[in-house]
Amino acid sequence: MREIRGLPEGARAEGSHLLNRVQQGLNPSDWKPVTTVGIGVREIRIHQDGEFRVLYVAKFLEAVYVLNAFEKKSRQTPQNEIRLAAERLRSMIEERGDSGDDQGNEDRTW
């Protein structure tokens, strides 16, 4: 959640609320898959105090991992933000010591 702390107060509150929904096994109100980062990665879209995005993965039992949070200033997501999220996903999978495949969340829809 450290990435979210850099967002403006309203966007930070909305992002935290939506991630809380994800932790409860619910979908955020506005999201889309981001397969360019990795399988199972989703983007929460926040339309408050500007346009912001939170990239996360929630396919592991122990946690929802926030990979990146940033302000979106153009129609297309900046490639450096995609690369950063992909690097963090790879590092997290390496630290876990697994392939990154679903770890028992068969009941989740993603």
C-alpha positions as CSV (number, residue, x, y, z in Angstrom):
1,M,0.0,0.0,0.0
2,R,3.1,2.2,0.1
3,E,2.5,3.2,-3.5
4,I,-1.0,4.5,-2.8
5,R,0.4,6.9,-0.1
6,G,1.7,9.1,-2.9
7,L,-1.7,9.8,-4.3
8,P,-3.8,12.9,-3.4
9,E,-6.0,12.4,-0.4
10,G,-9.3,11.8,-2.2
11,A,-7.7,9.3,-4.7
12,R,-5.8,7.6,-1.8
13,A,-9.0,7.2,0.1
14,E,-10.9,5.8,-2.9
15,G,-8.0,3.5,-3.8
16,S,-7.8,2.1,-0.2
17,H,-11.6,1.6,-0.2
18,L,-11.5,-0.3,-3.5
19,L,-8.5,-2.4,-2.4
20,N,-10.4,-3.3,0.8
21,R,-13.2,-4.6,-1.4
22,V,-10.7,-6.8,-3.3
23,Q,-9.4,-8.1,0.0
24,Q,-12.9,-9.2,0.8
25,G,-13.1,-11.1,-2.5
26,L,-15.3,-8.5,-4.2
27,N,-14.6,-6.6,-7.4
28,P,-13.7,-2.9,-7.4
29,S,-16.3,-0.7,-9.0
30,D,-14.2,0.2,-12.0
31,W,-11.4,-2.1,-13.2
32,K,-9.9,-3.9,-16.1
33,P,-7.3,-6.7,-16.6
34,V,-3.8,-5.6,-17.5
35,T,-2.3,-8.7,-19.2
36,T,0.6,-6.7,-20.5
37,V,1.9,-6.7,-16.9
38,G,1.0,-10.4,-16.2
39,I,-1.8,-12.9,-15.8
40,G,-4.1,-11.9,-13.0
41,V,-3.0,-8.3,-12.9
42,R,-5.9,-5.8,-12.7
43,E,-6.1,-2.0,-12.9
44,I,-8.4,-0.1,-10.5
45,R,-9.5,3.2,-12.2
46,I,-10.0,6.1,-9.8
47,H,-11.8,9.2,-11.1
48,Q,-11.3,11.6,-8.2
49,D,-9.0,14.6,-8.0
50,G,-7.9,13.6,-11.5
51,E,-7.3,10.2,-13.1
52,F,-5.4,7.6,-11.1
53,R,-4.6,3.9,-11.5
54,V,-3.7,1.2,-9.1
55,L,-2.2,-2.0,-10.6
56,Y,-2.5,-5.1,-8.3
57,V,-2.6,-8.8,-8.3
58,A,-5.0,-10.8,-6.0
59,K,-4.5,-14.4,-7.1
60,F,-2.5,-15.5,-4.1
61,L,-4.0,-16.6,-0.8
62,E,-1.9,-14.6,1.6
63,A,-2.3,-11.1,0.2
64,V,-3.4,-8.6,-2.4
65,Y,-0.2,-7.2,-3.9
66,V,-0.2,-3.6,-5.1
67,L,2.3,-3.4,-7.9
68,N,2.0,0.3,-8.8
69,A,-0.1,3.4,-8.3
70,F,0.1,6.5,-10.4
71,E,-1.6,9.5,-12.0
72,K,-2.7,8.9,-15.5
73,K,-2.2,12.1,-17.6
74,S,-2.9,10.7,-21.1
75,R,-5.2,8.3,-22.7
76,Q,-2.6,5.6,-22.9
77,T,-0.9,4.1,-19.8
78,P,2.8,5.2,-19.8
79,Q,5.1,2.3,-20.7
80,N,7.4,3.1,-17.7
81,E,4.5,2.5,-15.3
82,I,3.7,-0.9,-17.0
83,R,7.4,-1.9,-16.9
84,L,7.7,-0.9,-13.2
85,A,4.6,-3.0,-12.3
86,A,5.9,-6.0,-14.4
87,E,9.3,-5.8,-12.6
88,R,7.6,-5.7,-9.2
89,L,5.5,-8.7,-10.2
90,R,8.5,-10.7,-11.3
91,S,10.4,-9.8,-8.1
92,M,7.4,-10.8,-6.0
93,I,7.1,-14.2,-7.7
94,E,10.8,-14.8,-7.4
95,E,10.7,-14.0,-3.6
96,R,7.7,-16.4,-3.3
97,G,9.8,-19.1,-5.0
98,D,7.0,-20.2,-7.3
99,S,5.8,-19.9,-10.9
100,G,3.2,-17.2,-10.1
101,D,0.4,-19.6,-10.9
102,D,-2.9,-19.4,-8.9
103,Q,-2.3,-20.6,-5.4
104,G,-5.7,-22.0,-4.4
105,N,-8.1,-19.2,-5.3
106,E,-10.3,-21.5,-7.5
107,D,-13.4,-19.7,-6.2
108,R,-12.3,-16.3,-7.4
109,T,-13.4,-15.2,-10.8
110,W,-10.1,-13.8,-11.9
